[in-house]
């Protein structure tokens, strides 16, 4: 039994050391990576527990919880508007009206060509 506890502590220490070494410095909290390495090596059990408890930066998870006071807040949000679109709504509507007019004129031209029997 004492061997099993020692092996678990040794495995945890090795896992913590590999995690510290492979982790980027920006993802390490409270102390530099080298200090964490010394802590884990000198105090294997305590250093490993401290590393995984306070020294490691975990990725943030987005948890979507519906609001208790706003039931409509649980509805999916509309897709974001593209920030690089600098034209106003009026300009976009004018462009759309031009496209509709062009399509109407093309259809009129195609109808007249069919009436005249022009194969082009």
VENCORLIN-V808208 format. One line per field, one symbol per residue. ss: DSSP state (a for helix, b for strand, c for the rest). burial: 1 if it has 24 or more other ideal C-beta (glycine too) atoms within 12 Angstrom, else 0. A space follows every 10 residues. Layout:
ss: ???
burial: ???
This chain:
ss: caaaaaaaaa aaaaaaaaaa aaccaaabcc ccaaaaaaaa aacaaaaaaa aaaaabcccc cccccccccc aaaacccccc ccccccccaa aaaaaaaaaa aaaaaaaaaa aaaaaacccc
burial: 0000000000 0110011011 0010000100 0010011011 0001001101 1000110000 0000000000 0000000000 0000000000 0000000000 0000000000 0000000000
